[in-house]
Amino acid sequence: MSNNYRAVLFRELVNEVPSTTYATHALYMYPAKFIPHVVRYVINKYTKPGDWLFDPFAGYGTVAIEASLTGRNAVLWDLNPITGLLVNASTYQGNLRLGDFEVNFNYDKPYKPTWENIHYWYPRDFLEALSRAWGYWHHEVLRRDRQLASVIAIPLLRLSRYFSYADLEIAKTYKSKEGEERVRELLSTDWRQKMIGLYWDFARDTYRKILDYQSRGPKKVELIVRAGIDSLNTVLDRDVDVLITSPPYLQSQEYIRSFKIELSWLGYGDKLTWLSKHEIPYNTPPNVKVLSKTYEEYRKEVVKLDHSKLVNLYDTYFKSLAHFLNKNHEMVKKVIAIFVGPAKIRGMRIPIDEILKEHLEALGWKHEVTLIDTIVSRRLFRVERNPATGLPEERTPTEHLLIMTK
């Protein structure tokens, strides 16, 4: 392994970030979140106050939080419309009182989600009660103050998931046994009183998290958020200093499906099909050339699996990212930082960072370093050695921060 590849622990490397959940980094569940330590590392090393960051796969909005806490501006894109709400709530700097979370659970204009499957996830009584609370949010709160409405939506979303058949620990939409048991228990109690009480518990959690964020001195920065867009086919219309992102992994998909309950309550029920079709690997990218020998070598191995869907998955993923980089890399003036792990196809580890490195080199970028971080909090897979770098993994998974400079 060359000196351009180094093993690190970002949790130890960036001491000023106390945890992955500090400030507003855990207002709401989100799968495979960008850990703040990585973002802060890139900010500290490659930017100065007033610089512009760009995250085209913004997800939960980690870059927005870290940018505001360090005085950087940011452009954030994501296919998932919930990103806009999460960024608004997580970077809220207005005056906030617990009383601002007041919601009318008997509102006379219930909001009926347009997603036809919403009835599958709730008993009729729960759906009716939640519809009245969400009616108040849509007709009263949202019309008064969109950013404050994002804050108030957080406890409402948590409540709406709690009273559904969905799992509370995993951001995936499936009717879980735990969820069915939870609903049965709720139905056997005074669930209306429980619903209101839990809402206020969730509101207090949100309130405390936002006050924690505000106590850390966030700066007045510019955050340009475009959520619910096809990032892969959007062109950046301004210069930025650093592109920092963690794109979806090769076999990480269905982020939209994971949030169908939430998105339906927020008013996106009629857009779910369109959104799902634009996720990797369901979109149809142009037939661009991936400028990487490693891509070609691993593609031959994938072809040997004799499974056309896996070949299509492989091609769609890398052509989508290559197409995005081709269109937007010239607007980035200093650094491209991509945080991604070596995903698997049928047990074969695919070095995503190496393939992207080679493609960017062909576009004129220089490889500065790849920092290889051991994942502490989750065990997604086990492997003895990274195929691209030769770094022993010691039975723990890794994620790689690829740093490219001009």
matplotlib code that plots the C-alpha trace (Angstrom):
import matplotlib.pyplot as plt

x = [0.0, 1.4, 1.7, -1.4, -3.5, -3.7, -5.7, -7.3, -10.1, -12.0, -13.6, -10.1, -8.7, -11.3, -11.5, -13.8, -16.7, -17.9, -20.1, -22.0, -25.2, -24.2, -26.1, -28.9, -27.2, -29.8, -33.1, -34.6, -33.5, -31.7, -29.9, -26.2, -25.6, -22.5, -20.6, -19.9, -16.2, -15.5, -17.2, -15.4, -12.0, -12.5, -13.7, -10.7, -8.1, -9.3, -11.5, -11.6, -14.6, -16.9, -15.9, -18.6, -19.2, -21.3, -23.0, -25.1, -26.3, -27.0, -29.2, -29.8, -28.0, -24.8, -22.8, -25.4, -25.0, -21.2, -21.1, -23.3, -21.3, -18.0, -19.0, -19.1, -21.8, -23.2, -25.2, -27.1, -29.0, -30.9, -33.6, -35.4, -37.7, -37.3, -33.7, -35.1, -37.1, -34.3, -31.9, -34.4, -35.0, -31.4, -30.1, -32.9, -31.5, -34.7, -36.2, -37.8, -40.1, -41.6, -45.0, -44.3, -44.8, -48.5, -50.6, -54.4, -55.2, -58.9, -58.4, -61.5, -59.7, -57.9, -55.1, -55.5, -52.2, -52.6, -50.5, -53.0, -51.1, -51.2, -54.2, -52.0, -49.8, -52.4, -55.6, -58.4, -58.7, -55.0, -55.0, -58.0, -56.3, -53.0, -54.8, -56.2, -52.8, -51.3, -54.2, -53.3, -49.6, -50.5, -53.2, -51.9, -48.2, -46.8, -48.6, -47.2, -43.6, -42.0, -38.8, -40.5, -43.0, -39.9, -39.0, -42.5, -42.7, -40.0, -42.0, -45.0, -43.1, -41.7, -45.3, -46.6, -44.0, -44.6, -48.4, -47.8, -46.8, -43.3, -40.1, -38.9, -35.2, -34.6, -35.4, -37.1, -40.8, -42.0, -44.7, -42.6, -43.7, -42.5, -44.7, -47.8, -47.3, -46.8, -50.1, -52.0, -50.8, -51.7, -55.2, -55.8, -55.0, -56.1, -54.2, -55.5, -53.9, -50.8, -50.6, -50.7, -48.2, -45.7, -46.0, -44.9, -42.1, -40.8, -41.2, -39.1, -36.4, -36.4, -36.4, -33.4, -31.5, -32.1, -31.1, -27.9, -27.2, -27.9, -25.6, -22.7, -22.7, -23.9, -23.0, -25.3, -24.4, -26.1, -27.5, -29.0, -31.0, -32.7, -34.5, -36.7, -34.5, -32.7, -29.1, -27.6, -28.9, -28.7, -26.0, -24.3, -24.8, -22.2, -18.5, -17.9, -14.6, -15.1, -17.4, -17.9, -20.3, -21.1, -23.0, -25.3, -23.3, -23.4, -26.2, -27.7, -31.0, -34.7, -34.1, -37.4, -39.2, -37.7, -39.5, -42.8, -44.8, -43.0, -43.2, -46.9, -47.7, -45.5, -47.5, -45.4, -47.7, -48.4, -44.6, -43.4, -43.4, -41.4, -38.9, -38.4, -37.7, -34.8, -32.9, -29.7, -30.0, -33.4, -32.6, -31.3, -28.1, -26.5, -24.2, -21.1, -17.7, -16.3, -12.7, -11.2, -9.3, -10.4, -14.0, -13.4, -11.5, -14.3, -17.0, -15.5, -15.8, -19.4, -20.2, -18.8, -21.6, -24.0, -26.6, -27.8, -29.4, -26.1, -24.3, -27.0, -26.7, -22.9, -23.1, -25.9, -24.2, -20.9, -22.2, -24.6, -21.8, -19.4, -22.2, -22.7, -18.9, -18.5, -21.1, -20.1, -16.5, -15.3, -17.4, -15.3, -12.3, -10.2, -11.1, -13.4, -13.8, -15.9, -16.7, -17.7, -17.1, -16.1, -19.5, -20.1, -21.6, -22.1, -19.3, -16.9, -15.7, -16.0, -13.4, -15.8, -13.3, -10.6, -12.9, -14.0, -10.3, -9.3, -12.2, -11.4, -7.7, -8.8, -10.7, -7.6, -7.8, -4.9, -5.1, -3.9, -4.8, -7.4, -8.1, -9.5, -11.7, -12.9, -16.7, -17.1, -20.9, -22.1, -21.2, -22.3, -19.9, -16.6, -13.6, -9.9, -8.3, -9.3, -9.0, -7.7, -5.3, -4.3, -5.1, -6.0, -9.5, -9.2, -12.7, -14.2, -15.7, -14.2, -15.2, -12.8, -12.4, -11.1, -9.4, -8.8, -7.2, -6.7]
y = [0.0, 3.4, 6.5, 7.8, 5.4, 5.8, 4.1, 6.6, 6.8, 10.0, 9.9, 10.3, 12.5, 15.3, 16.0, 19.0, 16.8, 15.1, 12.4, 11.5, 12.7, 16.0, 19.3, 18.4, 15.5, 13.0, 14.8, 12.1, 8.6, 8.4, 5.4, 5.4, 9.0, 11.0, 11.2, 14.8, 14.0, 13.4, 16.6, 18.6, 17.1, 18.3, 21.7, 22.2, 21.0, 22.4, 25.4, 28.8, 30.8, 32.0, 29.2, 27.3, 23.6, 21.4, 18.1, 16.7, 13.7, 15.6, 13.0, 14.0, 17.3, 16.7, 19.1, 21.8, 21.5, 21.4, 24.3, 26.5, 25.7, 26.7, 29.6, 28.0, 28.4, 25.3, 24.1, 20.9, 18.7, 15.4, 13.4, 12.9, 15.8, 15.2, 16.5, 20.1, 19.7, 18.0, 20.8, 23.5, 21.9, 21.0, 24.5, 26.5, 29.7, 31.5, 32.0, 28.8, 28.0, 24.7, 26.2, 26.7, 23.0, 23.2, 21.1, 20.7, 17.0, 17.8, 20.1, 20.2, 20.0, 16.6, 16.1, 12.9, 11.7, 11.0, 7.8, 5.0, 2.6, 4.7, 2.7, -0.4, 1.1, 2.3, 1.1, 3.4, 5.2, 6.0, 7.3, 9.6, 11.1, 11.7, 13.2, 15.9, 16.8, 16.9, 18.9, 21.5, 21.4, 21.8, 24.5, 26.5, 25.9, 25.5, 28.6, 30.8, 29.9, 27.2, 26.8, 26.6, 24.1, 21.9, 21.9, 21.0, 18.3, 16.3, 15.2, 14.7, 12.4, 10.4, 10.1, 9.0, 6.3, 5.2, 4.7, 2.8, -0.8, 0.3, -0.5, 2.2, 1.4, 0.8, 3.4, 1.0, 0.8, -2.8, -4.0, -5.4, -7.9, -5.4, -2.8, -5.0, -5.9, -2.2, -1.3, -4.1, -2.8, 0.8, -0.2, -1.8, 1.4, 5.0, 5.5, 9.1, 10.3, 8.3, 9.9, 13.4, 12.6, 11.0, 13.9, 16.2, 13.8, 14.0, 17.7, 18.2, 16.0, 18.1, 21.3, 20.3, 19.2, 22.5, 24.5, 22.4, 23.3, 27.0, 27.0, 26.1, 29.4, 28.7, 31.4, 33.2, 31.5, 30.8, 27.4, 26.7, 23.6, 21.8, 18.7, 16.5, 17.0, 14.5, 15.3, 13.0, 15.1, 18.6, 21.1, 23.2, 26.9, 28.5, 28.0, 26.1, 25.6, 22.0, 19.1, 16.9, 14.1, 10.5, 9.1, 6.1, 2.9, 0.4, -1.7, 1.0, 1.8, 2.5, 5.6, 6.9, 3.6, 3.9, 7.3, 6.7, 7.0, 10.3, 11.7, 10.9, 12.9, 15.8, 16.0, 14.1, 11.0, 11.7, 12.0, 8.8, 6.9, 9.6, 9.8, 6.1, 5.8, 8.3, 6.5, 4.7, 2.0, 2.6, 5.7, 5.4, 7.3, 8.3, 5.7, 7.6, 6.0, 5.3, 6.3, 3.6, 0.4, -0.8, -0.4, -2.5, -5.2, -5.6, -5.5, -8.6, -10.4, -9.2, -10.5, -13.9, -14.1, -14.6, -12.4, -9.6, -7.6, -7.4, -6.2, -3.6, -2.5, -2.2, -0.2, 2.0, 3.0, 4.0, 5.6, 7.6, 8.9, 9.4, 11.4, 13.6, 14.3, 15.0, 17.7, 19.4, 18.9, 22.1, 24.2, 22.8, 25.0, 23.3, 19.8, 16.9, 14.7, 11.5, 9.3, 5.8, 2.2, -0.9, -2.5, -6.1, -7.9, -11.6, -11.5, -9.6, -6.3, -3.4, -0.6, 2.3, 4.9, 3.6, 3.7, 7.2, 8.2, 6.9, 8.6, 12.0, 11.6, 11.2, 14.5, 16.3, 15.9, 14.7, 12.1, 13.5, 10.8, 8.1, 7.9, 4.6, 4.7, 1.7, 1.8, 1.6, 1.6, -0.9, -4.2, -4.2, -6.8, -8.6, -8.7, -9.5, -7.1, -4.2, -5.3, -1.9, -0.9, -4.2, -2.7, -5.5, -4.9, -7.1, -8.3, -4.8, -2.8, 0.4, 3.6, 5.5, 9.3, 10.0, 13.4, 14.8, 18.2, 20.4]
z = [0.0, -1.0, 1.2, -0.6, 1.4, 5.2, 7.9, 10.3, 12.9, 12.2, 15.6, 17.1, 14.4, 14.8, 18.6, 18.4, 17.3, 20.5, 18.9, 15.8, 17.4, 18.9, 18.2, 15.7, 14.0, 15.2, 15.1, 13.0, 11.8, 8.4, 7.0, 6.3, 7.5, 6.7, 10.1, 11.1, 11.9, 8.2, 7.1, 9.8, 8.8, 5.2, 6.4, 8.7, 6.2, 2.9, 3.5, 5.2, 6.6, 3.8, 1.4, -0.4, 0.0, -2.3, -1.4, -4.3, -2.2, 1.0, 2.6, 6.2, 5.8, 7.8, 5.6, 6.3, 10.1, 10.0, 7.5, 9.6, 12.8, 11.1, 9.0, 5.5, 2.9, 1.2, -1.8, -1.0, -3.4, -2.9, -4.6, -1.3, -0.5, 3.2, 3.0, 2.8, 5.9, 7.8, 6.9, 7.9, 11.2, 11.9, 11.2, 12.9, 14.5, 15.4, 18.8, 20.0, 22.9, 23.8, 23.4, 19.7, 19.2, 20.0, 17.6, 17.5, 17.5, 17.0, 14.0, 11.8, 8.4, 8.4, 5.9, 3.9, 2.3, -1.4, -1.2, -1.7, 0.5, 3.6, 5.0, 5.0, 7.7, 10.3, 12.0, 10.9, 14.3, 14.3, 10.8, 11.5, 14.6, 12.9, 9.9, 12.1, 13.6, 10.2, 8.9, 11.5, 10.4, 6.7, 7.0, 10.0, 10.8, 7.3, 6.0, 8.9, 8.9, 6.7, 8.6, 12.0, 10.4, 9.6, 13.3, 14.4, 11.8, 13.5, 16.6, 14.3, 12.0, 15.0, 16.3, 13.0, 12.7, 16.3, 15.7, 12.5, 11.8, 10.8, 12.6, 14.9, 14.7, 11.0, 8.4, 6.1, 5.3, 6.1, 8.4, 11.3, 14.0, 16.6, 14.9, 14.9, 18.6, 19.4, 17.6, 19.4, 22.8, 21.9, 20.9, 24.2, 26.1, 26.2, 23.0, 22.4, 25.6, 24.8, 21.4, 22.8, 25.6, 23.2, 20.9, 23.7, 24.7, 21.1, 21.0, 24.1, 22.6, 19.4, 21.5, 23.5, 20.4, 18.7, 21.8, 21.9, 18.3, 18.9, 22.0, 19.8, 18.0, 14.5, 12.0, 9.6, 6.4, 3.1, 2.6, -0.9, -0.6, -3.6, -2.4, -4.5, -7.6, -9.8, -8.6, -11.2, -14.1, -12.6, -13.5, -10.9, -11.7, -9.5, -8.5, -5.2, -3.4, -2.2, -3.3, -0.3, -0.5, 0.4, -2.6, -2.3, -2.2, -5.0, -3.5, -1.2, -2.7, -2.0, 0.2, -1.1, -0.2, 3.3, 3.8, 2.0, 5.3, 6.1, 2.6, 2.3, 5.5, 4.2, 1.0, -1.5, -1.9, -5.6, -6.4, -4.8, -8.1, -9.9, -7.1, -6.9, -10.6, -10.3, -7.6, -8.3, -9.7, -11.2, -13.3, -16.9, -17.3, -20.6, -22.1, -20.9, -20.7, -17.2, -17.5, -15.3, -15.9, -12.5, -13.6, -16.7, -14.7, -12.2, -14.8, -16.4, -13.1, -12.7, -16.2, -15.2, -12.6, -15.5, -14.0, -16.3, -13.4, -11.6, -14.7, -15.2, -11.5, -11.9, -15.1, -14.0, -10.8, -12.2, -15.4, -13.3, -11.1, -14.1, -15.9, -12.8, -12.4, -16.1, -15.9, -12.6, -11.8, -13.6, -11.1, -8.2, -7.7, -5.0, -3.8, -4.4, -1.3, -1.7, 1.3, 0.2, 1.1, -1.0, -1.6, -2.5, -5.5, -4.7, -2.2, -4.5, -3.0, -5.5, -4.9, -5.6, -4.5, -6.8, -9.8, -9.0, -8.5, -11.9, -13.6, -11.9, -12.8, -16.5, -16.0, -14.9, -11.1, -8.9, -6.2, -2.9, -0.4, 0.5, 4.2, 5.3, 8.3, 10.4, 10.9, 14.7, 15.1, 12.6, 11.1, 7.5, 6.2, 7.0, 4.7, 5.4, 2.9, 0.7, -3.0, -4.2, -1.4, 0.2, 3.7, 6.2, 7.4, 10.5, 10.3, 10.5, 7.7, 6.4, 4.6, 2.4, 2.1, -1.4, -1.7, -5.2, -5.9, -9.0]

ax = plt.figure().add_subplot(projection="3d")
ax.plot(x, y, z, "-o")
ax.set_aspect("equal")
plt.show()
